[in-house]
Amino acid sequence: ADPSKPLATEAAMLDDIRDFIYIDDAVDAIMTAMQFRPLGKKIPPVMFNVGTGQGSTLRAAAREIERLLPRSSSGLTVDATFPAPADGIHPTISIASLDRVEKYLGFNARVPLEEGLLRTLAWHFDRAYPYGKSEPEGEEREEGTGTKFVLSRGISSCNPFDKECLRGTPVHPCASECSHEAQCTPSFYDDILIYSRALTKGCEAVLYTVALNDDLKEIPSANVAVSPKSKSHIKDGNHCNLAFVALSSPLVRDLLRQQGLSPLSNSIHDLLGQQSKAKLLTHGFWTLIPVATPYYRSDDDHVLRLLPKLSPTLFFSDDTKYAIYCDPDVLFVDVAKLLEEAHMQPYKEGTEGRTAMLLAEPREIDENHKNLLKKKNKSLPGAEELQTRAYNMVRVALRGEIPGGGFPIADTSWIVHTLQNDDGRLFRCDVFGEIVQWNVASDSDPTHFIMGLHDMWSRVIMKWKGSEPWWVGDGVLTASEHYVKQITKRRLVDVENRPVADQNGEDVENILNNIKEANAEKEKQQKEGDDDDGPTEKEEVKTVEKNQEDTGGNKAAGVLEEGKKEKGAEGEDQKEETGEKVEAFAGNVEKDGGEGDVETVEDGGENAEAFVGVNTAPKEAKVEEDEEEEDSEGDDNTEEEIESPEDVKTLTYLGQNNDKWMGILSAAQTHYFVRIISAKQAGAVYLDNLGYS
């Protein structure tokens, strides 16, 4: 028999008559039966049939599905695949009798088969395409059919706050990259997206933070540097260092007064409408994005505060490939080196990998800092505790396949996101979706749990395919993307001229030699550059003179046109008005910017910066002569400019580190991972350990 052709008995099953009932009607019947209380003392168990009382066949149901969603190939129909059975094969009939359920419960099914199939398809579509799916172009559909019609019976028809209608589907804020195209909730971020996207035009990497507390007077990292030669932020002529702050905070109000603007603005639109030439608000190296947070806190306020941190794509321009989030009290020694770490992958011959998210190992903190962190992560009563219990129950059921359970595996004080890949976006949406569903204020437990789930299923899938997960265990080889490309290119060139056995043997030998060379070079650099590794004590941190006057920046050319493009859906009139405001906000920034937060040393080079020692006085600092002399004797630019993250891709590296890799479910050929490294390796400095927060 031809295995590709269905058996006659299988085709006959499609014509068996059955009673199909929609899930909502079945649940209604069960709930009604639970309330049935017959009279009498000794009542035997009562059985009720649940159904519609009408029969139909699987063939009829399949035809209805084909009508709603016609196949792209006309030959692959249910009748062509499963022809009608031959004579002599009679269908079986099974239809529920409703006499008893109608008499004692008064139940009648309300959803016919056609409507039930339509709702079922919509339910599956909403989960297969959680962010919407457009109708294929060039295909004509008859009225009442097609993807758009099916989706009209899904969550797009629900009220965003009707959880019963949504059937457990999380509704994300419209500013999230995870929001459904037809179903999202508005938030106070919607007004500022066009401005943050316009400002980051041309920024391949963006460093950003979120500080939306109403009592914010300063951002701890704004006026602090690790050393005179540290590169703690991005300087490339654009506005690539953004801080989202509350419009009502004292910090923003003071800066507005310095510009002669009213500190009583209720929105960024009001702020831009006050002056035809408004400067960007800056604080240290941060360009501030004022956010009009509501005066009265809402239930999802803490969820929205985590939105830019975990779902950043829509906040930045399409040019942005890397989004580096850090808490306001976190500082980096070298942002360029941090981006190098984001270009690594666990090495396996013949595979292509990429880091989707870079995190730090858990911090070792004392009790005082634990209490400080607890104040940062306030949640609704019991929500976080219930979430933790649920996660631990899953871990117990899976017998330790998911790490965690009271032992954090990563610190989320800073995160490097690799954007412009769908697998990384879906992973971020899984994490943020947990926060939306549980309505909690901390992202630590959801991040650890989703990382564990993705890694577990990634390992299971690899074993199903007959391979072992190469990123698990000790001694995992870590390679740069450039190294893997070089190895692949060399293999393609040499494979035709050399035996496979010789080639593989040389590859292994080269790998071992490269590891030895890399380790030797690493030890040499550590001996020679101990002074550049970043501070471990409070007195090593250098602060610049605090000056909250506007530093200005370069002119944001083309912001007007970018603003118009980003807000195209709001009508031509609103586009022109918004574009004029964006131009006033960003297009007329003075190049010199007046006095800044950093003093310039006259004899230390054009862009050299003078750093001053820590002083207990809140607004005073003394310039150390030794530091000034060191700057003047050094290079012309002590704080070098990060020209482009593309520069770091030229580095070649292969070696063994103590990294921890977590697999991400990947639909593409490229495997994506979460990489966890030490804070020292990343060059991250936590200012709360040094008394700055």
C-alpha positions as CSV (number, residue, x, y, z in Angstrom):
1,A,0.0,0.0,0.0
2,D,1.1,3.5,-0.7
3,P,1.9,5.1,2.7
4,S,1.3,8.6,1.2
5,K,-2.4,7.7,0.5
6,P,-5.0,7.6,3.3
7,L,-6.6,4.2,4.1
8,A,-10.2,3.7,3.3
9,T,-11.1,3.5,7.0
10,E,-9.5,6.9,7.6
11,A,-11.4,8.5,4.8
12,A,-14.6,6.9,6.2
13,M,-14.1,8.4,9.6
14,L,-14.5,11.9,8.1
15,D,-18.1,11.0,7.3
16,D,-19.0,9.6,10.7
17,I,-21.7,11.8,12.2
18,R,-20.8,13.4,15.6
19,D,-22.2,16.0,17.9
20,F,-19.7,19.0,18.1
21,I,-20.2,21.5,20.9
22,Y,-18.3,24.8,21.5
23,I,-16.1,25.0,24.6
24,D,-18.1,27.9,26.1
25,D,-21.4,25.9,25.9
26,A,-19.7,22.9,27.4
27,V,-18.4,24.9,30.4
28,D,-21.9,26.5,30.9
29,A,-23.4,23.0,31.0
30,I,-20.9,21.8,33.5
31,M,-21.3,24.8,35.8
32,T,-25.1,24.4,35.6
33,A,-24.9,20.7,36.5
34,M,-22.7,21.5,39.6
35,Q,-25.6,23.5,40.9
36,F,-28.2,20.8,40.4
37,R,-29.8,19.8,43.8
38,P,-32.5,17.1,43.4
39,L,-35.1,16.5,46.1
40,G,-35.1,13.4,48.2
41,K,-32.8,11.8,50.7
42,K,-31.1,9.0,48.7
43,I,-30.6,10.3,45.2
44,P,-28.5,8.2,42.8
45,P,-25.9,9.8,40.6
46,V,-27.4,11.6,37.7
47,M,-25.8,11.6,34.2
48,F,-26.4,14.4,31.8
49,N,-25.5,14.4,28.1
50,V,-23.8,17.6,26.9
51,G,-24.2,18.5,23.3
52,T,-26.1,20.4,20.7
53,G,-28.5,17.7,19.6
54,Q,-27.4,18.2,16.0
55,G,-25.1,16.0,14.0
56,S,-22.3,16.9,11.6
57,T,-19.3,15.3,10.0
58,L,-15.6,16.1,10.2
59,R,-15.6,16.5,6.4
60,A,-18.2,19.3,6.8
61,A,-16.2,20.9,9.5
62,A,-13.0,20.8,7.3
63,R,-14.9,22.3,4.4
64,E,-16.1,25.1,6.6
65,I,-12.5,25.8,7.7
66,E,-11.3,25.8,4.1
67,R,-14.1,28.3,3.2
68,L,-13.0,30.6,6.0
69,L,-9.3,30.3,5.2
70,P,-8.9,29.2,1.6
71,R,-5.7,27.3,0.8
72,S,-3.1,28.9,-1.4
73,S,-3.0,25.7,-3.5
74,S,-6.3,24.8,-5.0
75,G,-5.4,21.1,-5.3
76,L,-4.9,20.4,-1.5
77,T,-8.5,20.2,-0.4
78,V,-10.0,17.8,2.1
79,D,-12.1,16.1,-0.7
80,A,-9.0,15.7,-2.9
81,T,-6.9,14.3,0.0
82,F,-9.7,12.2,1.5
83,P,-12.1,11.1,-1.2
84,A,-15.5,9.8,-0.3
85,P,-15.5,6.1,0.9
86,A,-16.5,3.4,-1.5
87,D,-20.0,1.9,-1.4
88,G,-20.6,-0.6,1.4
89,I,-18.9,1.5,4.1
90,H,-21.5,3.1,6.2
91,P,-20.8,6.0,8.6
92,T,-21.5,5.7,12.3
93,I,-23.9,8.1,14.1
94,S,-23.5,9.6,17.6
95,I,-25.7,12.5,18.6
96,A,-26.4,13.6,22.2
97,S,-29.9,13.2,23.6
98,L,-30.9,16.5,25.4
99,D,-34.2,15.4,27.0
100,R,-32.8,15.2,30.5
101,V,-30.4,18.2,30.4
102,E,-33.2,20.4,29.0
103,K,-35.8,19.1,31.6
104,Y,-33.7,19.4,34.8
105,L,-31.1,22.0,33.9
106,G,-32.8,24.1,31.3
107,F,-29.6,24.0,29.2
108,N,-29.4,24.7,25.4
109,A,-26.3,25.2,23.4
110,R,-26.1,28.7,21.9
111,V,-23.1,28.6,19.6
112,P,-23.6,26.9,16.2
113,L,-20.9,24.9,14.5
114,E,-20.0,27.5,12.0
115,E,-19.5,30.3,14.6
116,G,-17.7,27.9,16.9
117,L,-15.2,27.0,14.2
118,L,-14.7,30.7,13.4
119,R,-13.9,31.5,17.1
120,T,-11.6,28.5,17.4
121,L,-9.6,29.6,14.4
122,A,-9.4,33.1,15.8
123,W,-8.2,31.7,19.2
124,H,-5.4,29.8,17.5
125,F,-4.4,32.7,15.3
126,D,-4.1,35.0,18.3
127,R,-1.6,32.6,19.8
128,A,0.3,31.7,16.7
129,Y,0.6,35.4,15.8
130,P,0.4,37.3,19.1
131,Y,1.4,40.6,17.4
132,G,-1.1,40.3,14.5
133,K,-0.9,39.0,11.0
134,S,-1.9,41.1,7.9
135,E,-3.9,39.8,5.0
136,P,-1.7,38.4,2.2
137,E,-1.4,41.0,-0.6
138,G,-2.8,40.2,-4.0
139,E,-5.3,37.6,-2.8
140,E,-9.0,38.4,-3.2
141,R,-11.3,37.0,-0.6
142,E,-15.1,36.7,-0.7
143,E,-17.0,38.6,2.0
144,G,-17.0,36.8,5.3
145,T,-13.7,34.9,4.7
146,G,-10.0,35.4,5.0
147,T,-7.5,36.2,7.8
148,K,-8.9,39.6,8.6
149,F,-12.4,38.3,9.0
150,V,-11.2,35.4,11.2
151,L,-9.2,37.8,13.5
152,S,-12.3,40.0,13.9
153,R,-13.6,37.2,16.1
154,G,-10.5,37.1,18.3
155,I,-9.0,39.4,20.9
156,S,-9.3,42.4,18.6
157,S,-13.0,42.3,19.3
158,C,-12.5,42.4,23.1
159,N,-12.3,45.2,25.5
160,P,-8.6,45.4,26.5
161,F,-9.7,45.1,30.2
162,D,-12.1,42.2,29.6
163,K,-10.0,39.2,30.8
164,E,-12.8,36.7,30.2
165,C,-13.0,37.7,26.5
166,L,-9.3,37.8,26.1
167,R,-9.0,34.2,27.5
168,G,-5.6,34.8,29.2
169,T,-4.0,36.7,26.4
170,P,-1.9,39.6,27.8
171,V,-2.7,43.0,26.4
172,H,0.5,45.1,26.2
173,P,0.9,48.8,26.2
174,C,0.9,50.4,22.7
175,A,4.5,51.6,23.3
176,S,5.7,48.0,23.6
177,E,7.2,46.0,20.7
178,C,5.0,43.1,22.0
179,S,1.6,44.9,21.5
180,H,-1.0,43.4,19.2
181,E,-1.5,45.6,16.1
182,A,-5.3,45.7,16.8
183,Q,-5.3,45.5,20.6
184,C,-3.1,47.5,23.0
185,T,-3.5,49.9,26.0
186,P,-2.5,53.6,25.8
187,S,0.1,54.9,28.2
188,F,2.1,58.1,29.0
189,Y,4.9,56.9,26.7
190,D,2.8,57.3,23.6
191,D,3.5,61.0,23.3
192,I,7.3,60.8,23.6
193,L,8.0,57.9,21.2
194,I,8.3,60.2,18.2
195,Y,10.8,62.4,20.0
196,S,13.0,59.6,21.3
197,R,13.0,57.9,17.9
198,A,13.9,61.2,16.2
199,L,16.8,61.9,18.6
200,T,18.3,58.5,18.2
201,K,18.4,58.7,14.4
202,G,21.8,57.5,13.3
203,C,22.6,55.9,16.7
204,E,23.7,52.3,16.2
205,A,23.9,51.9,19.9
206,V,21.9,53.7,22.6
207,L,22.7,54.0,26.3
208,Y,19.5,54.7,28.3
209,T,18.1,54.8,31.8
210,V,14.6,55.3,33.4
211,A,14.1,57.4,36.5
212,L,10.4,58.3,36.7
213,N,10.2,59.1,40.5
214,D,8.5,62.4,41.1
215,D,11.2,63.5,43.7
216,L,14.1,63.0,41.3
217,K,16.7,65.8,41.9
218,E,19.7,64.2,40.1
219,I,20.7,61.1,38.3
220,P,23.6,59.5,40.3
221,S,25.5,58.4,37.2
222,A,25.2,61.8,35.4
223,N,28.2,63.5,37.1
224,V,30.4,60.6,38.0
225,A,33.2,59.0,36.0
226,V,35.2,55.9,36.9
227,S,38.6,57.3,35.8
228,P,39.9,60.2,33.7
229,K,40.2,57.9,30.7
230,S,36.9,56.0,31.1
231,K,34.4,55.9,28.3
232,S,31.2,55.6,30.3
233,H,28.9,56.9,27.6
234,I,28.5,57.2,23.9
235,K,29.9,60.3,22.2
236,D,29.2,60.3,18.5
237,G,27.6,63.6,17.7
238,N,24.1,62.3,18.2
239,H,21.8,62.0,21.2
240,C,22.6,58.4,22.0
241,N,22.4,58.7,25.8
242,L,18.8,59.1,26.9
243,A,17.3,59.3,30.3
244,F,13.5,59.0,30.6
245,V,12.5,61.2,33.6
246,A,9.3,62.5,35.1
247,L,8.2,65.9,33.8
248,S,7.1,66.8,37.3
249,S,10.4,66.0,38.9
250,P,12.5,68.8,40.6
251,L,15.3,68.0,38.1
252,V,13.2,68.8,35.1
253,R,11.6,71.8,36.7
254,D,14.9,73.4,37.6
255,L,16.3,72.9,34.0
256,L,13.1,74.4,32.6
257,R,13.5,77.5,34.8
258,Q,17.1,77.9,33.6
259,Q,15.8,78.1,30.0
260,G,13.1,80.6,31.0
261,L,10.3,78.0,30.4
262,S,7.3,77.4,32.6
263,P,7.9,74.5,35.0
264,L,4.2,73.9,35.0
265,S,4.0,72.1,31.7
266,N,1.6,69.1,31.7
267,S,3.0,67.3,28.6
268,I,5.9,67.4,26.3
269,H,3.6,69.1,23.7
270,D,3.0,72.0,26.1
271,L,6.7,72.2,26.7
272,L,7.5,72.5,23.0
273,G,4.8,75.0,22.5
274,Q,6.2,77.5,24.9
275,Q,9.2,78.6,22.8
276,S,10.1,78.5,19.1
277,K,13.7,77.7,20.0
278,A,13.8,75.3,22.9
279,K,17.0,73.6,23.9
280,L,17.3,69.9,24.7
281,L,17.3,69.3,28.5
282,T,20.6,67.7,29.5
283,H,22.0,66.5,32.8
284,G,25.6,65.4,32.7
285,F,26.0,63.2,29.6
286,W,22.3,62.3,29.7
287,T,19.8,63.8,27.2
288,L,16.5,64.0,29.2
289,I,13.2,62.8,27.8
290,P,10.5,64.3,30.0
291,V,7.6,61.9,30.5
292,A,4.3,63.2,31.7
293,T,3.5,60.6,34.4
294,P,0.1,60.7,36.0
295,Y,-0.3,62.6,39.2
296,Y,-2.3,59.7,40.7
297,R,-0.6,56.3,40.5
298,S,-2.5,53.5,38.7
299,D,-2.4,49.8,39.3
300,D,-0.1,49.2,36.3
301,D,2.2,52.1,37.0
302,H,5.1,49.9,38.1
303,V,4.6,47.7,35.0
304,L,4.9,50.8,32.7
305,R,8.2,51.8,34.5
306,L,9.7,48.5,33.4
307,L,8.5,48.9,29.8
308,P,11.5,50.7,28.3
309,K,13.9,48.4,30.1
310,L,12.5,45.2,28.8
311,S,10.8,46.1,25.6
312,P,12.9,48.9,24.1
313,T,12.6,48.6,20.3
314,L,9.9,51.2,19.6
315,F,11.6,53.8,21.8
316,F,14.6,54.1,19.4
317,S,15.1,54.7,15.7
318,D,15.4,51.9,13.1
319,D,19.1,52.5,13.0
320,T,19.6,51.3,16.6
321,K,21.0,47.7,16.8
322,Y,22.0,47.7,20.5
323,A,20.1,49.1,23.4
324,I,22.1,49.3,26.7
325,Y,19.9,49.8,29.7
326,C,21.3,50.7,33.1
327,D,19.8,51.7,36.4
328,P,20.4,55.4,37.3
329,D,23.1,54.3,39.8
330,V,25.0,52.1,37.4
331,L,28.1,53.3,35.5
332,F,30.3,51.6,32.9
333,V,34.1,51.8,32.6
334,D,34.1,51.3,28.8
335,V,30.9,51.1,26.8
336,A,32.9,50.0,23.7
337,K,34.2,47.0,25.6
338,L,30.8,46.2,26.8
339,L,29.6,46.1,23.2
340,E,32.4,43.7,22.4
341,E,31.0,41.3,25.0
342,A,27.7,41.4,23.2
343,H,29.3,40.1,20.0
344,M,30.2,36.7,21.5
345,Q,28.7,33.3,21.1
346,P,29.3,29.8,22.5
347,Y,31.5,28.2,19.8
348,K,30.6,25.0,17.9
349,E,32.0,24.1,14.6
350,G,29.4,24.6,11.8
351,T,26.9,26.5,13.9
352,E,26.0,30.2,13.9
353,G,25.1,31.9,17.2
354,R,24.5,35.4,18.6
355,T,24.0,37.0,21.9
356,A,20.4,38.3,22.2
357,M,20.8,39.6,25.8
358,L,23.8,40.3,28.0
359,L,23.4,40.2,31.8
360,A,25.6,40.3,34.8
361,E,26.1,37.7,37.5
362,P,24.2,38.1,40.8
363,R,25.7,40.7,43.0
364,E,27.2,40.0,46.4
365,I,25.7,42.7,48.7
366,D,25.4,43.2,52.4
367,E,22.2,43.6,54.4
368,N,22.1,47.4,54.0
369,H,22.1,47.1,50.2
370,K,19.5,44.4,50.4
371,N,17.2,46.7,52.2
372,L,17.9,49.4,49.6
373,L,17.1,47.1,46.7
374,K,13.8,46.1,48.5
375,K,12.8,49.7,48.5
376,K,13.4,49.9,44.7
377,N,11.2,46.9,44.0
378,K,7.9,47.5,45.6
379,S,5.0,45.5,44.2
380,L,1.3,45.0,44.8
381,P,0.5,43.1,48.1
382,G,1.0,39.4,47.6
383,A,1.5,39.5,43.8
384,E,5.2,38.9,43.9
385,E,5.0,36.3,46.6
386,L,2.3,34.4,44.6
387,Q,4.3,34.6,41.5
388,T,7.4,33.2,43.2
389,R,5.4,30.3,44.7
390,A,4.0,29.4,41.2
391,Y,7.5,29.5,39.6
392,N,8.9,27.3,42.4
393,M,6.1,24.7,41.9
394,V,6.9,24.5,38.2
395,R,10.6,24.0,39.1
396,V,9.8,21.2,41.5
397,A,7.5,19.5,38.9
398,L,10.4,19.7,36.4
399,R,12.8,18.2,38.9
400,G,15.4,20.9,38.7
401,E,15.5,21.3,35.0
402,I,14.9,25.1,35.4
403,P,17.5,26.9,37.6
404,G,16.5,29.4,40.3
405,G,14.2,29.0,43.2
406,G,15.7,31.4,45.7
407,F,19.1,31.5,44.0
408,P,19.2,34.3,41.4
409,I,21.2,33.4,38.3
410,A,21.6,37.0,37.0
411,D,21.4,40.6,37.9
412,T,19.1,42.9,35.9
413,S,20.5,46.2,37.0
414,W,21.9,46.6,33.5
415,I,21.0,44.8,30.3
416,V,22.4,44.9,26.7
417,H,19.7,44.1,24.2
418,T,20.6,43.1,20.6
419,L,17.7,44.4,18.5
420,Q,16.6,43.7,14.9
421,N,16.1,40.0,15.4
422,D,12.7,38.3,16.0
423,D,13.9,35.5,18.3
424,G,15.3,38.1,20.8
425,R,12.1,40.2,20.5
426,L,9.9,37.1,21.3
427,F,12.1,36.3,24.3
428,R,11.8,39.9,25.6
429,C,8.0,39.7,25.1
430,D,7.8,36.5,27.1
431,V,9.6,38.2,30.0
432,F,7.5,41.4,29.8
433,G,4.3,39.3,29.3
434,E,4.9,37.7,32.7
435,I,5.2,41.1,34.3
436,V,1.9,42.2,32.7
437,Q,0.1,39.0,33.6
438,W,1.3,38.9,37.3
439,N,1.2,42.7,37.7
440,V,4.5,42.8,39.7
441,A,7.1,45.5,40.1
442,S,10.3,43.4,39.9
443,D,11.6,41.9,36.7
444,S,14.1,39.6,38.4
445,D,12.0,36.5,38.9
446,P,10.2,36.7,35.5
447,T,13.6,37.1,33.8
448,H,15.1,34.1,35.6
449,F,12.1,31.9,35.0
450,I,11.6,32.6,31.3
451,M,15.4,32.2,30.8
452,G,15.1,28.8,32.4
453,L,12.1,27.7,30.3
454,H,13.8,28.8,27.1
455,D,17.0,27.1,27.9
456,M,15.3,23.9,29.0
457,W,13.3,23.6,25.7
458,S,16.3,24.6,23.7
459,R,18.2,21.7,25.2
460,V,15.3,19.3,24.7
461,I,15.0,20.3,21.0
462,M,18.7,19.8,20.5
463,K,18.5,16.3,21.9
464,W,15.5,15.5,19.8
465,K,17.6,16.4,16.8
466,G,20.3,14.0,18.0
467,S,22.8,16.7,19.2
468,E,24.0,17.7,22.6
469,P,23.6,21.3,23.7
470,W,27.1,22.7,23.4
471,W,26.5,25.8,25.5
472,V,26.0,23.7,28.7
473,G,28.6,22.9,31.3
474,D,32.1,24.1,32.2
475,G,34.7,24.8,29.6
476,V,32.4,26.2,26.9
477,L,34.3,27.9,24.2
478,T,33.4,31.5,23.7
479,A,34.1,33.0,20.3
480,S,33.6,36.4,18.7
481,E,31.3,36.7,15.7
482,H,34.3,37.7,13.5
483,Y,36.2,34.6,14.5
484,V,33.4,32.3,13.5
485,K,33.0,34.1,10.2
486,Q,36.8,33.7,9.5
487,I,36.7,30.0,10.4
488,T,33.7,29.5,8.1
489,K,35.3,31.4,5.2
490,R,38.6,29.6,5.5
491,R,36.8,26.2,5.5
492,L,34.8,27.1,2.4
493,V,38.0,28.0,0.6
494,D,40.1,25.0,1.7
495,V,37.5,22.2,1.8
496,E,37.9,21.4,-1.9
497,N,41.7,21.0,-1.7
498,R,42.2,19.1,1.6
499,P,40.9,15.9,3.1
500,V,38.2,16.3,5.6
501,A,40.1,14.5,8.3
502,D,43.1,16.7,8.0
503,Q,41.0,19.9,7.9
504,N,39.1,18.9,11.1
505,G,42.3,18.0,12.9
506,E,43.9,21.3,12.0
507,D,40.8,23.1,13.2
508,V,41.0,21.5,16.6
509,E,44.7,22.2,16.9
510,N,44.2,25.9,15.9
511,I,41.4,26.2,18.4
512,L,43.7,25.0,21.3
513,N,46.5,27.2,20.2
514,N,44.2,30.2,20.0
515,I,43.0,29.5,23.5
516,K,46.5,29.4,24.8
517,E,47.4,32.6,23.0
518,A,44.2,34.3,24.1
519,N,44.8,33.3,27.8
520,A,48.4,34.5,27.7
521,E,47.4,37.8,26.1
522,K,44.7,38.2,28.7
523,E,47.1,37.6,31.6
524,K,49.6,40.1,30.0
525,Q,46.9,42.8,29.7
526,Q,45.8,42.2,33.3
527,K,49.3,42.8,34.6
528,E,49.8,45.9,32.5
529,G,46.4,47.4,32.9
530,D,45.4,46.8,36.5
531,D,44.8,50.5,36.9
532,D,42.1,50.6,34.1
533,D,39.9,47.8,35.5
534,G,37.6,50.1,37.4
535,P,37.3,51.0,41.0
536,T,36.6,48.7,43.9
537,E,36.7,51.4,46.6
538,K,34.7,54.6,47.0
539,E,37.7,57.0,46.8
540,E,38.7,55.7,43.4
541,V,35.5,57.1,41.8
542,K,36.0,60.6,40.3
543,T,33.1,63.0,40.1
544,V,32.9,66.0,37.9
545,E,31.7,69.3,39.0
546,K,27.9,69.3,39.3
547,N,26.3,71.9,37.1
548,Q,22.8,71.5,36.0
549,E,22.9,74.1,33.3
550,D,22.0,72.8,29.8
551,T,25.0,71.4,27.9
552,G,23.4,71.5,24.5
553,G,24.5,69.3,21.6
554,N,24.8,69.1,17.9
555,K,22.0,70.1,15.6
556,A,19.6,67.2,15.1
557,A,19.4,67.4,11.3
558,G,16.4,65.9,9.7
559,V,14.4,65.5,12.9
560,L,11.5,67.4,11.4
561,E,11.1,64.9,8.6
562,E,11.7,61.9,10.8
563,G,9.1,63.1,13.2
564,K,6.5,63.4,10.4
565,K,7.2,59.9,9.2
566,E,7.0,58.3,12.7
567,K,3.6,59.8,13.4
568,G,2.0,59.2,10.0
569,A,-1.1,57.6,11.3
570,E,-2.4,60.7,13.1
571,G,-3.3,62.7,10.1
572,E,-1.5,65.4,8.0
573,D,-2.5,68.3,10.2
574,Q,-1.1,66.7,13.3
575,K,2.0,65.7,11.5
576,E,2.8,69.2,10.5
577,E,2.2,70.6,14.0
578,T,4.2,67.8,15.6
579,G,7.0,68.2,13.2
580,E,7.3,71.9,14.0
581,K,7.5,71.1,17.7
582,V,10.2,68.5,17.2
583,E,12.2,71.0,15.2
584,A,11.9,73.5,18.0
585,F,12.8,70.8,20.5
586,A,15.8,69.2,18.8
587,G,16.6,71.0,15.6
588,N,17.8,74.3,17.1
589,V,20.2,73.0,19.7
590,E,23.3,75.1,19.9
591,K,26.6,73.5,19.0
592,D,28.6,75.0,21.8
593,G,25.9,74.3,24.4
594,G,27.1,76.9,26.8
595,E,28.7,75.8,30.1
596,G,28.6,72.0,30.6
597,D,28.8,69.6,33.4
598,V,32.5,68.9,32.7
599,E,35.3,71.3,32.9
600,T,37.7,71.6,30.0
601,V,41.4,71.6,30.8
602,E,43.0,74.3,28.6
603,D,46.4,72.6,28.2
604,G,45.1,69.1,28.2
605,G,43.8,68.9,24.7
606,E,40.7,70.3,23.1
607,N,38.3,67.8,24.6
608,A,40.2,66.8,27.7
609,E,38.1,66.7,30.9
610,A,39.2,67.6,34.4
611,F,38.0,65.1,37.1
612,V,37.7,66.0,40.7
613,G,37.8,63.9,43.8
614,V,34.9,62.9,46.0
615,N,33.7,65.6,48.4
616,T,31.1,65.3,51.1
617,A,29.7,68.8,50.3
618,P,26.7,68.3,48.0
619,K,27.5,71.1,45.5
620,E,31.3,71.7,45.9
621,A,34.3,69.9,44.6
622,K,38.0,70.5,44.4
623,V,40.1,69.9,41.3
624,E,43.0,67.6,42.1
625,E,46.2,68.9,40.6
626,D,47.6,65.4,40.0
627,E,44.6,64.4,37.9
628,E,44.9,67.6,35.9
629,E,48.6,67.1,35.2
630,E,47.9,63.5,34.2
631,D,45.3,64.6,31.7
632,S,47.6,67.3,30.3
633,E,50.4,64.8,29.7
634,G,48.1,62.2,28.2
635,D,46.4,61.9,24.8
636,D,44.6,64.8,23.2
637,N,41.2,63.1,24.0
638,T,41.2,61.4,27.3
639,E,37.6,60.4,26.9
640,E,37.7,58.7,23.5
641,E,34.7,58.8,21.2
642,I,32.9,55.6,20.4
643,E,32.5,56.0,16.7
644,S,30.5,52.9,15.9
645,P,29.7,49.5,17.4
646,E,30.7,48.1,14.0
647,D,34.3,48.7,14.9
648,V,34.3,46.1,17.6
649,K,33.2,43.4,15.2
650,T,36.7,43.4,13.7
651,L,38.0,41.8,16.9
652,T,38.9,38.1,16.7
653,Y,38.6,36.1,19.9
654,L,38.3,32.5,21.0
655,G,38.8,31.3,24.5
656,Q,37.4,29.7,27.6
657,N,35.7,32.0,30.1
658,N,33.5,31.4,33.1
659,D,30.5,32.6,31.2
660,K,27.1,31.1,31.6
661,W,25.0,30.7,28.5
662,M,21.2,30.2,28.3
663,G,19.6,29.1,25.1
664,I,16.7,31.0,23.5
665,L,14.1,29.2,21.4
666,S,15.1,30.1,17.9
667,A,13.1,29.7,14.7
668,A,15.9,30.9,12.5
669,Q,19.1,29.1,11.5
670,T,21.0,31.3,13.9
671,H,20.9,30.2,17.5
672,Y,20.3,33.0,20.0
673,F,21.5,33.0,23.6
674,V,21.4,35.0,26.9
675,R,25.0,35.5,28.1
676,I,25.8,36.1,31.8
677,I,29.2,37.5,32.7
678,S,30.8,39.1,35.7
679,A,30.3,42.8,36.5
680,K,34.1,43.2,36.4
681,Q,34.3,41.7,32.9
682,A,31.5,44.0,31.7
683,G,33.1,47.0,33.5
684,A,29.9,47.8,35.5
685,V,30.2,49.9,38.6
686,Y,27.3,50.0,41.1
687,L,27.2,53.4,42.7
688,D,24.8,52.3,45.5
689,N,27.7,50.2,46.9
690,L,29.6,53.5,47.1
691,G,26.9,55.6,48.8
692,Y,25.8,57.5,45.7
693,S,22.1,56.5,45.6
